[in-house]
Amino acid sequence: MDHQTDEDMTTEGTAQRNFLSKHLGVKIGLFLIVWFLLYRQLLPLARFLSYDLIGLQLESHLGSAVEFFLYDTPKVLMLLILVVFGVGVLRSFITPELTRQILAGRRESTGNVLAALLGVVTPFCSCSAVPLFIGFVTAGIPLGITFSFLISAPMVNEIALVLLFGLLGWKIAALYFVTGILIATIAGWTIGRMKLENYVEDWVREMQVNQAAMPDNRQSWEDRVRFGIEAVRDIVGRVWLYVVIGILIGAAIHGFVPENFMASIMGKSAWWSVPVSVLIGIPMYTNAAGIIPVVEALLGKGAALGTVLAFMMSVIALSFPEMVILRKVLKPRLIATFIAVVGAGILLVGYLFNLII
Amino acid sequence: MKIQILGTGCAKCKKLAKNAETAAQELHLEYELVKVTDIQEITAFGVLMTPALAIDGQVKLSGKAPSVKELKGLLST
């Protein structure tokens, strides 16, 4: 981190620094207690608001839709704030440069698993997928391992996990995490086996990148906490609207779509529903925040878990805009292989869960 | 001083460019601000995350768009 030298800045900077650093632990502890107390009041509050204050009928369509909305929106947003903050602090330790250093020189298979896991915690945004791809490949990281990272980074992220946990419980969140890591590992490994190095654009392979030295990443705890707060402001500020819209749609489905309506379309008996869900999911582009509340509502109306999981993964992991970005460094054949391999993995997951649950 | 903003035009890149401009002006620096948007040029710098900021060809930060205050500290060293 830089140290400020300007005069007025130093005083201003230290003042702010002192405010945060004084009893840093106590402040975080207090925040957690307030958070927890507030969180526990959400359900009674939502019930009070919808049935006593607004005066809706218990068990009525509108009543259950309003209650669902009033309870789930603050719940999910509060969970998001907490987890995004925690992950933000964690990410201040893990830079993409560090990840690259860990992965360079790894063998395949262990490298694939490691890349898939690091994809979850390394800061990533699809807009920097290209420099990251080139940085990895030119550092000698095998193509398959790079792909494991590129698959898991957008698919298994803290936002998806929070929403799944908040709306569907920890079991499904854990299931999503494990299968997501598995797909990223196996798909990356498969791509590695296919020896497709020639289908990386020529200019990338000819590129001589001066490997920048590892930037100094020593920071004080205050800086890391501030990094976490910044992450909350940035990420929650960006996705809250998706969450609200998603829950609004989910609430409408909850209240007004008849029970078992989805059973015939997305139920277990319809074998074709898994591939169709995956295909529909590819061009759809929204983030986890928008799709998961809808998915939750669909499950409640008789859709099968495997089908819904496949749909969700396809929407999040195979996105059209990311393909367009990656097209700059990958030849069409490699892009097609990427979509096919990941799509096949998702299909498998869909069928597997429909079979066993 | 040559300030280069590396980024393909995402929201964060624009914020970084704006904040760097403000910071440089407030410090009364003699500077030239260049936006590097070509992906091949960006990767040649060796950055893994955009947006990034380089001063006289040297990458100073990547992957974030800090505040004007923080950038002033970076530019005045």
HADDOCK unambig.tbl for C-alpha pairs under 7 A between the chains (distance, minus, plus):
assign (segid A and resid 2 and name CA) (segid B and resid 73 and name CA) 6.55 0.50 0.50
assign (segid A and resid 2 and name CA) (segid B and resid 74 and name CA) 6.19 0.50 0.50
assign (segid A and resid 3 and name CA) (segid B and resid 73 and name CA) 6.51 0.50 0.50
assign (segid A and resid 4 and name CA) (segid B and resid 73 and name CA) 4.62 0.50 0.50
assign (segid A and resid 5 and name CA) (segid B and resid 73 and name CA) 6.33 0.50 0.50
assign (segid A and resid 6 and name CA) (segid B and resid 73 and name CA) 6.96 0.50 0.50
assign (segid A and resid 96 and name CA) (segid B and resid 48 and name CA) 6.53 0.50 0.50
assign (segid A and resid 128 and name CA) (segid B and resid 49 and name CA) 5.33 0.50 0.50
assign (segid A and resid 128 and name CA) (segid B and resid 50 and name CA) 5.54 0.50 0.50
assign (segid A and resid 131 and name CA) (segid B and resid 43 and name CA) 5.30 0.50 0.50
assign (segid A and resid 131 and name CA) (segid B and resid 47 and name CA) 6.64 0.50 0.50
assign (segid A and resid 131 and name CA) (segid B and resid 48 and name CA) 5.12 0.50 0.50
assign (segid A and resid 131 and name CA) (segid B and resid 49 and name CA) 6.59 0.50 0.50
assign (segid A and resid 132 and name CA) (segid B and resid 48 and name CA) 4.53 0.50 0.50
assign (segid A and resid 132 and name CA) (segid B and resid 49 and name CA) 6.49 0.50 0.50
assign (segid A and resid 135 and name CA) (segid B and resid 46 and name CA) 6.71 0.50 0.50
assign (segid A and resid 135 and name CA) (segid B and resid 48 and name CA) 5.99 0.50 0.50
assign (segid A and resid 209 and name CA) (segid B and resid 44 and name CA) 5.31 0.50 0.50
assign (segid A and resid 209 and name CA) (segid B and resid 46 and name CA) 5.72 0.50 0.50
assign (segid A and resid 210 and name CA) (segid B and resid 45 and name CA) 6.89 0.50 0.50
assign (segid A and resid 210 and name CA) (segid B and resid 46 and name CA) 5.83 0.50 0.50
assign (segid A and resid 211 and name CA) (segid B and resid 46 and name CA) 5.71 0.50 0.50
assign (segid A and resid 212 and name CA) (segid B and resid 46 and name CA) 5.71 0.50 0.50
